[in-house]
Amino acid sequence: MLRKLFSFLTMIDDFEIQIERYWDKHEGGIAAWYLAQKREDDLIISASPDCIIAPIAKRLGVRYVATEYDREYGVFLNNLMYAKEKAHYIFDHGFPMIEGFYSDSLSDAPLALCAEKAYLVTKRATTVTDWPDMNAQTTKKVKRKINTGWNVHLK
């Protein structure tokens, strides 16, 4: 499904120019609360293709990990950086303890559990709340999010 979803990327001859235009238009949507606390050791970890995430990470001056995608052939080259794969990556690459973790999806619960402090970002990044307690109801929601697959968040 994801191969089909992102197949249009193979058809954009001037992709680098177009992705820069995209970020020119949407960079202003990055929440002010994040920019006020941004640090150079921040890490964006995303299921989105790396060719989409790399330009904004570079502009922000932060590191990133995203799903490796070959635009020429329209194929994903590694595990989709989704849910538990993100936590595997953190452990496998020896990252230090996560001080503050922010996500807009309960599917990121495996990473939230790796952090000293985790936050859930909602309402188009205008509301930041403490990560919900992992009680039976939240666990059910997390499982549903993870099992329904990857959600497209390119806004």
C-alpha positions in Angstrom: 0.0 0.0 0.0 2.7 2.5 0.9 4.6 1.8 -2.3 1.4 2.8 -4.2 0.9 5.8 -2.0 4.3 7.2 -2.6 4.7 6.1 -6.2 4.0 9.6 -7.3 7.4 10.6 -6.0 9.0 8.7 -8.8 7.2 10.9 -11.4 8.5 14.3 -10.1 11.5 15.3 -12.2 12.4 18.3 -10.2 11.6 16.7 -6.8 14.3 18.6 -4.9 12.9 21.9 -6.1 9.3 20.9 -5.3 10.1 19.6 -1.8 11.9 22.9 -1.0 8.8 24.8 -2.3 6.6 22.5 -0.1 8.7 23.3 3.0 8.8 27.1 2.0 5.0 27.0 2.2 4.6 24.8 5.3 7.7 25.5 7.5 5.7 28.4 9.1 3.3 25.8 10.4 5.9 24.4 12.8 4.7 25.2 16.3 6.2 28.2 18.0 6.4 26.3 21.3 8.7 23.8 19.6 10.9 26.4 18.0 11.4 28.2 21.3 12.8 25.0 22.9 14.5 23.4 19.8 18.0 22.1 20.4 20.6 20.9 17.9 20.6 17.4 19.5 16.8 17.0 18.7 15.9 14.1 16.6 13.0 13.8 14.2 12.0 10.2 13.8 9.4 9.6 11.2 7.7 6.9 9.1 7.6 9.4 6.2 10.1 8.9 3.4 13.5 10.4 4.1 13.4 12.5 1.0 10.5 14.4 2.5 11.9 14.8 6.0 15.6 15.5 5.2 15.0 19.1 3.9 13.1 20.3 6.9 15.5 18.7 9.3 18.4 20.4 7.6 16.6 23.8 7.8 15.9 23.3 11.5 19.5 22.1 12.1 18.4 18.9 13.8 19.0 15.2 13.1 16.5 12.9 11.6 15.7 9.3 11.0 13.0 8.4 8.4 12.0 5.5 6.3 14.6 5.1 3.5 12.9 5.4 0.2 14.4 5.0 -3.3 12.7 7.6 -5.5 14.1 6.2 -8.7 12.5 2.8 -8.2 9.7 3.7 -5.8 10.7 1.3 -3.1 11.2 1.4 0.6 14.7 0.2 1.5 14.4 -0.6 5.2 11.8 -1.2 7.8 9.1 1.4 8.0 10.0 3.7 10.9 6.6 3.2 12.5 5.7 2.4 16.1 8.0 -0.2 17.6 10.5 0.1 14.7 11.3 3.6 16.1 12.1 2.2 19.5 14.2 -0.6 17.9 16.2 2.1 16.0 16.8 4.1 19.2 18.1 1.0 21.1 20.0 -0.5 18.2 21.9 2.8 17.5 22.8 3.5 21.1 21.0 6.8 21.5 21.1 8.2 25.0 18.0 8.4 27.2 15.3 10.5 25.6 14.7 13.6 27.8 11.6 14.9 26.2 9.5 13.1 23.7 6.7 14.6 21.7 4.3 12.8 19.3 0.9 13.4 17.7 0.1 9.7 17.7 -0.5 7.0 20.3 1.2 4.6 18.0 4.5 6.1 19.3 3.8 4.6 22.8 7.0 2.4 22.5 9.1 5.5 22.2 7.1 7.4 24.8 7.9 4.6 27.3 11.7 5.2 26.5 11.5 8.8 27.5 12.0 10.6 30.9 9.1 12.7 30.0 6.6 12.2 27.1 4.0 14.5 25.7 1.0 14.0 23.3 0.6 16.8 20.8 -2.9 17.4 19.5 -5.1 19.9 17.8 -2.7 20.7 15.0 0.2 21.1 17.4 -1.6 23.7 19.5 -2.1 21.6 22.5 0.6 19.7 24.4 -0.4 17.4 27.3 1.4 14.8 29.4 1.5 11.4 27.7 -1.6 9.4 28.9 -1.1 6.7 31.6 -0.8 3.3 30.1 -4.0 1.9 31.7 -6.3 -0.7 30.0 -8.2 1.9 28.0 -5.1 3.7 26.7 -3.4 0.3 25.9 -6.5 -0.6 23.8 -6.2 2.6 21.9 -2.5 2.1 21.4 -3.0 -1.4 20.0 -5.7 -0.1 17.7 -3.4 2.7 16.4 -0.5 0.3 15.8 -2.7 -2.4 14.2 -4.5 -0.1 11.8 -1.2 0.7 10.1 0.6 3.8 9.2 -1.2 7.2 9.2 -0.1 9.8 6.6 0.9 13.0 8.4 2.5 15.2 5.8 0.8 18.4 6.9 
